[in-house]
Amino acid sequence: MSIEVRHIVKSFGTFKALDDVSIRINTGELVALLGPSGSGKTTLLRIIAGLEVPDPVSGPIFFGGHDVGSQKVRDRGVGFVFQHYALFRHMSVYDNIAFGLTVKPRRIRLSKEKIRERVMELLHMIQLDNLANRYPSQLSGGQRQRVALARALAVEPHVLLLDEPFGALDAKVRMELRGWLRRLHDEIHLTSVFVTHDQDEALELADRVAVMNNGKIEQFDTPDNVFHQPATAFVMNFLGQVNQFRGRMAGKGQVRIGKYRGRAAEMVVSRKNWADGVAAAIFVRPHDLEIVRKPIEGRLCLPAKIERIHSAGAHVRVDLISENNENLVAEISHVDREQLRLEAGDACYVTPTSIRVFDLIEQDDLVEEGALS
């Protein structure tokens, strides 16, 4: 079942949590609402569920083409999974999962045999067949979250909504459950929306990601596109580590940072004003920042000094400091590190292989050109 909201506005006093938000989620999609705290992602999820009421000026909310804006939570056919499980502590795993089925009105309630069949089917699906008689206090965090998910699925919802479903778990369990949830979704194809502030979680799990900021959706696209083709400076900065610079357009496809000018092998200019000398926000991912011993003609090369080298892992992270005492990060291969014979304290140059340029919104803050810390 598809989900669509149009021109949703939600205010809490003078604070506007959602500001004219519209989004359409296709049938069977797994969509992530990603953003920092206060961006509006949980408010949007709760409005979809019916747990919050949008402001009167808002547009409609559709489930499968039907307006559900005036319907209560219980009538929307929503399965909701909370961050902190919300399991009934006095009930067994079996009874927790069965709860939604047992409280239905008698005229539509399944028989005890059918309820048991459904619960055992879900226990098998979440791989907890042998824990039906345990209580939540006897389960690990990951097991409890799987029980919470099974309870939400027991009533056969039209859509599944998850609010920070792995937020209370440690890193290793989070990774295990992410893979498990993706595999489960591929089996049942239930339209699902989950809220997270974890970039890796959103990019790994979702079919599409809605990146939110200040009550608006900055970009709604595939994980690959939001990371590699960010629509705004916020998306570029929020997703993954990035080196940021204040600079200027320098004509002939070049940029200038301080007294240094040049271009990169790849330059994407996502800005309105291309005029020479116009202030710009320049972004370079650490893996797109190459370290060289000598400047390369025509390329933007900035002098720097190596502060630390972190070689544990698949790549080598190099922390550098520019001549203006600004911090930079480069990510290179172990082979490049050996060939360049890099050591802490070495003087070198950094040159971007790929640059993204956006409008510098707060141009009044441009005191001097250089890296942003």
C-alpha positions as CSV (number, residue, x, y, z in Angstrom):
1,M,0.0,0.0,0.0
2,S,1.4,3.4,-1.0
3,I,1.6,6.3,1.5
4,E,1.3,10.0,0.4
5,V,1.2,13.2,2.4
6,R,0.7,16.6,0.8
7,H,1.8,20.0,2.2
8,I,1.9,18.9,5.8
9,V,2.5,21.6,8.4
10,K,2.9,21.0,12.2
11,S,3.7,23.6,14.8
12,F,4.4,23.2,18.5
13,G,3.8,26.7,19.8
14,T,6.1,29.0,17.9
15,F,8.3,26.1,16.7
16,K,7.4,24.8,13.2
17,A,8.3,21.1,13.3
18,L,7.1,20.5,9.7
19,D,7.0,23.2,7.0
20,D,5.0,22.2,4.0
21,V,6.2,18.6,3.7
22,S,5.1,16.4,0.8
23,I,6.3,12.9,0.1
24,R,5.0,9.8,-1.7
25,I,6.2,6.3,-0.7
26,N,5.5,3.5,-3.2
27,T,3.8,0.2,-2.3
28,G,6.4,-2.3,-0.9
29,E,9.1,0.4,-0.4
30,L,11.4,0.6,2.6
31,V,12.0,4.3,3.2
32,A,14.2,6.0,5.7
33,L,13.5,9.4,7.3
34,L,17.0,10.6,8.1
35,G,18.1,13.8,9.8
36,P,19.5,15.4,12.9
37,S,17.5,15.9,16.1
38,G,14.8,18.4,15.6
39,S,14.6,18.0,11.8
40,G,11.0,16.8,11.9
41,K,11.4,13.1,11.0
42,T,9.7,11.6,14.1
43,T,6.8,14.2,13.9
44,L,6.2,13.2,10.2
45,L,6.2,9.5,11.2
46,R,3.7,10.1,14.0
47,I,1.4,12.1,11.7
48,I,1.5,9.3,9.2
49,A,0.5,6.9,12.0
50,G,-2.2,9.2,13.3
51,L,-0.4,9.7,16.7
52,E,-0.1,13.5,15.9
53,V,-2.6,15.8,14.2
54,P,-1.2,18.2,11.6
55,D,-2.1,21.9,11.6
56,P,-5.4,22.7,9.9
57,V,-3.7,24.3,6.9
58,S,-2.2,21.0,6.0
59,G,-3.1,18.9,3.0
60,P,-4.4,15.3,2.9
61,I,-2.8,12.0,4.0
62,F,-3.4,9.0,1.7
63,F,-3.0,5.3,2.2
64,G,-3.4,3.4,-1.1
65,G,-5.1,6.5,-2.6
66,H,-7.7,6.8,0.2
67,D,-7.7,9.8,2.5
68,V,-7.0,8.7,6.1
69,G,-6.4,12.1,7.6
70,S,-9.6,12.0,9.6
71,Q,-9.2,8.4,10.7
72,K,-7.9,7.4,14.2
73,V,-4.8,5.3,14.7
74,R,-6.7,2.0,15.2
75,D,-8.5,2.5,11.8
76,R,-5.4,3.2,9.7
77,G,-4.1,-0.3,9.8
78,V,-0.6,0.8,11.0
79,G,2.0,-1.4,12.7
80,F,4.2,0.8,14.9
81,V,7.6,-0.2,16.4
82,F,9.0,2.0,19.1
83,Q,12.7,2.6,20.0
84,H,12.3,1.2,23.5
85,Y,10.3,-1.9,22.5
86,A,7.2,-1.0,24.7
87,L,6.7,-4.7,25.5
88,F,4.4,-5.7,28.3
89,R,6.7,-6.9,31.1
90,H,4.2,-9.1,32.8
91,M,3.4,-11.0,29.5
92,S,5.4,-13.8,27.9
93,V,6.8,-13.4,24.4
94,Y,3.9,-15.4,23.1
95,D,1.3,-13.2,24.8
96,N,3.0,-10.0,23.7
97,I,2.9,-11.0,20.1
98,A,-0.7,-12.3,20.4
99,F,-1.9,-9.2,22.2
100,G,-3.1,-7.2,19.2
101,L,-5.1,-10.2,18.0
102,T,-6.7,-11.0,21.3
103,V,-8.1,-7.5,21.9
104,K,-9.9,-7.2,18.5
105,P,-13.7,-7.0,18.6
106,R,-15.3,-10.5,18.9
107,R,-16.9,-10.3,15.5
108,I,-13.5,-10.0,13.7
109,R,-11.3,-11.8,16.3
110,L,-9.6,-15.0,15.1
111,S,-10.1,-18.3,17.0
112,K,-7.6,-19.3,19.6
113,E,-6.3,-21.9,17.2
114,K,-5.8,-19.3,14.4
115,I,-4.2,-16.9,16.8
116,R,-1.7,-19.6,18.0
117,E,-1.0,-20.5,14.4
118,R,-0.3,-16.9,13.5
119,V,1.9,-16.3,16.6
120,M,4.0,-19.4,16.0
121,E,4.4,-18.4,12.4
122,L,5.8,-15.0,13.5
123,L,8.0,-16.6,16.2
124,H,9.5,-18.8,13.5
125,M,10.0,-15.7,11.2
126,I,11.9,-13.8,13.9
127,Q,13.9,-17.0,14.8
128,L,12.6,-17.1,18.4
129,D,10.6,-20.3,18.2
130,N,12.0,-21.7,21.5
131,L,11.5,-18.5,23.6
132,A,7.7,-18.3,23.4
133,N,7.3,-18.7,27.2
134,R,10.1,-16.3,28.3
135,Y,9.4,-12.8,29.6
136,P,11.0,-9.6,28.2
137,S,13.4,-9.3,31.1
138,Q,14.8,-12.7,30.1
139,L,15.6,-11.5,26.5
140,S,18.5,-9.6,25.0
141,G,17.9,-6.1,23.5
142,G,18.0,-7.5,20.0
143,Q,15.5,-10.3,20.9
144,R,13.2,-7.8,22.5
145,Q,13.2,-5.6,19.4
146,R,12.4,-8.6,17.2
147,V,9.5,-9.4,19.5
148,A,8.2,-5.8,19.2
149,L,8.4,-6.1,15.4
150,A,6.5,-9.4,15.4
151,R,3.8,-7.9,17.6
152,A,3.4,-5.1,15.1
153,L,3.2,-7.6,12.2
154,A,0.7,-9.9,14.0
155,V,-2.3,-7.7,13.2
156,E,-1.3,-7.7,9.5
157,P,-0.9,-4.0,9.1
158,H,-1.2,-2.1,5.8
159,V,2.0,-0.2,6.6
160,L,4.8,-0.7,9.1
161,L,6.3,2.4,10.9
162,L,9.5,2.2,13.0
163,D,10.8,5.0,15.2
164,E,14.5,4.6,15.8
165,P,14.0,0.8,15.9
166,F,17.7,0.1,16.8
167,G,18.5,3.2,18.8
168,A,18.7,1.4,22.1
169,L,21.0,-1.3,21.0
170,D,24.8,-1.6,20.9
171,A,26.7,-1.2,17.6
172,K,27.2,-4.9,16.9
173,V,23.6,-5.9,17.6
174,R,22.4,-2.9,15.5
175,M,24.4,-4.2,12.5
176,E,23.0,-7.7,12.9
177,L,19.4,-6.5,13.1
178,R,19.8,-4.2,10.1
179,G,20.7,-7.1,7.9
180,W,17.9,-9.2,9.4
181,L,15.3,-6.4,8.9
182,R,16.3,-5.9,5.2
183,R,16.0,-9.6,4.5
184,L,12.7,-9.8,6.3
185,H,11.4,-6.8,4.2
186,D,12.5,-8.5,1.0
187,E,10.4,-11.5,2.0
188,I,7.2,-9.8,3.1
189,H,7.3,-6.6,0.9
190,L,5.3,-4.5,3.4
191,T,5.4,-0.8,2.8
192,S,7.7,0.4,5.6
193,V,9.0,3.7,6.9
194,F,11.7,4.1,9.6
195,V,13.2,7.0,11.4
196,T,16.9,7.2,12.1
197,H,19.7,9.7,12.6
198,D,22.2,7.0,11.7
199,Q,23.5,7.6,8.2
200,D,24.9,4.1,7.7
201,E,21.6,2.6,8.9
202,A,19.6,4.6,6.3
203,L,22.0,4.0,3.4
204,E,22.3,0.3,4.0
205,L,18.6,-0.5,4.7
206,A,16.4,1.8,2.7
207,D,15.3,1.7,-0.9
208,R,15.0,5.5,-0.8
209,V,16.1,8.1,1.8
210,A,14.4,11.3,2.7
211,V,17.0,13.6,4.2
212,M,15.3,16.2,6.5
213,N,16.4,19.5,8.0
214,N,14.5,22.2,9.8
215,G,11.1,20.7,9.1
216,K,11.7,20.2,5.3
217,I,12.8,17.4,3.0
218,E,16.1,18.5,1.5
219,Q,16.3,15.4,-0.8
220,F,14.4,12.2,-1.4
221,D,16.3,9.7,-3.5
222,T,18.1,6.4,-3.6
223,P,21.0,5.9,-1.1
224,D,23.4,6.0,-3.9
225,N,22.1,9.4,-5.2
226,V,21.8,11.2,-1.9
227,F,25.4,10.3,-1.1
228,H,27.1,10.7,-4.5
229,Q,24.7,13.4,-6.0
230,P,23.6,15.5,-3.0
231,A,21.1,18.1,-3.9
232,T,22.1,20.7,-1.3
233,A,25.1,21.7,0.8
234,F,23.3,20.3,3.9
235,V,22.9,16.8,2.4
236,M,26.5,16.9,1.3
237,N,27.7,17.9,4.8
238,F,25.3,15.6,6.7
239,L,26.0,12.4,4.9
240,G,29.5,11.2,5.8
241,Q,32.6,13.1,6.7
242,V,33.5,16.0,4.4
243,N,36.2,18.7,4.1
244,Q,34.5,22.1,3.7
245,F,36.1,25.2,2.3
246,R,35.0,28.8,1.7
247,G,36.3,30.0,-1.6
248,R,35.4,31.7,-4.9
249,M,34.7,30.9,-8.5
250,A,37.8,31.6,-10.5
251,G,36.6,31.3,-14.1
252,K,37.4,28.6,-16.7
253,G,35.9,25.9,-14.4
254,Q,38.3,26.7,-11.6
255,V,37.9,27.7,-7.9
256,R,40.1,29.7,-5.6
257,I,40.7,29.0,-1.9
258,G,42.8,31.7,-0.3
259,K,45.6,32.5,-2.7
260,Y,45.5,29.1,-4.4
261,R,43.5,28.3,-7.5
262,G,42.9,25.4,-9.8
263,R,40.4,22.7,-10.6
264,A,39.8,19.0,-9.8
265,A,39.5,16.1,-12.2
266,E,35.8,16.2,-11.5
267,M,33.9,19.4,-10.5
268,V,30.1,19.5,-9.9
269,V,28.8,23.1,-9.5
270,S,25.4,22.9,-7.9
271,R,24.9,26.7,-7.7
272,K,22.9,29.4,-9.4
273,N,25.7,32.0,-9.9
274,W,28.8,30.9,-11.9
275,A,30.3,34.4,-12.1
276,D,34.0,34.8,-11.6
277,G,34.8,36.0,-8.0
278,V,31.4,34.9,-6.5
279,A,31.7,33.3,-3.0
280,A,31.2,29.6,-2.9
281,A,30.9,26.7,-0.5
282,I,33.3,23.9,-1.6
283,F,33.1,20.3,-0.4
284,V,35.6,17.5,-0.7
285,R,35.1,13.9,0.7
286,P,38.2,12.5,2.5
287,H,38.5,9.8,-0.2
288,D,38.6,12.5,-2.8
289,L,41.4,14.4,-1.2
290,E,44.7,13.2,-2.7
291,I,48.1,13.7,-0.9
292,V,51.0,14.7,-3.2
293,R,54.6,15.8,-2.5
294,K,54.7,18.6,-5.1
295,P,52.0,20.8,-6.6
296,I,50.4,19.6,-9.9
297,E,50.1,22.2,-12.6
298,G,46.5,23.3,-13.2
299,R,45.2,21.5,-10.2
300,L,44.1,23.1,-6.9
301,C,46.8,22.2,-4.5
302,L,46.9,23.4,-0.9
303,P,49.9,23.2,1.4
304,A,49.4,21.1,4.5
305,K,51.2,19.3,7.3
306,I,50.5,15.7,8.4
307,E,49.4,15.5,12.1
308,R,48.4,11.9,12.5
309,I,48.2,8.7,10.5
310,H,45.6,6.0,11.3
311,S,46.5,2.9,9.4
312,A,44.3,0.3,11.2
313,G,41.5,-0.7,8.8
314,A,40.9,-1.1,5.1
315,H,42.1,2.4,4.3
316,V,44.6,4.9,5.9
317,R,43.1,8.0,7.4
318,V,45.4,11.0,7.4
319,D,44.7,14.0,9.6
320,L,46.3,17.1,8.3
321,I,46.5,20.8,9.2
322,S,46.5,23.5,6.5
323,E,48.8,26.5,6.5
324,N,45.9,28.5,8.1
325,N,45.7,26.0,11.0
326,E,42.5,24.4,9.7
327,N,41.9,20.6,10.1
328,L,41.6,18.4,7.0
329,V,41.1,14.7,6.6
330,A,42.3,12.5,3.7
331,E,41.6,8.8,3.1
332,I,44.1,6.9,1.1
333,S,45.1,3.3,0.3
334,H,47.9,1.5,2.2
335,V,49.8,1.3,-1.1
336,D,49.7,5.1,-1.6
337,R,50.9,5.6,2.0
338,E,53.9,3.3,1.4
339,Q,54.7,4.8,-2.0
340,L,54.6,8.4,-0.6
341,R,56.4,7.3,2.6
342,L,54.1,9.5,4.7
343,E,54.9,10.1,8.3
344,A,53.5,12.4,11.0
345,G,55.1,15.8,10.7
346,D,55.7,15.7,7.0
347,A,54.9,18.7,4.8
348,C,52.9,17.9,1.7
349,Y,50.1,19.2,-0.6
350,V,46.5,18.1,-0.8
351,T,44.6,18.1,-4.1
352,P,41.0,17.2,-4.6
353,T,40.1,14.7,-7.3
354,S,36.4,15.6,-7.0
355,I,34.8,18.8,-5.9
356,R,31.2,19.9,-5.2
357,V,30.4,23.6,-5.2
358,F,27.3,25.1,-3.7
359,D,26.1,28.6,-3.1
360,L,27.5,30.1,0.1
361,I,24.3,31.0,2.0
362,E,25.9,33.1,4.7
363,Q,28.1,35.3,2.5
364,D,28.3,37.9,5.3
365,D,30.3,35.4,7.3
366,L,33.0,35.2,4.7
367,V,35.8,36.8,6.6
368,E,38.6,35.0,4.9
369,E,38.8,32.1,2.5
370,G,40.0,28.7,3.6
371,A,38.8,25.5,5.3
372,L,35.8,25.4,7.5
373,S,36.3,23.7,10.8
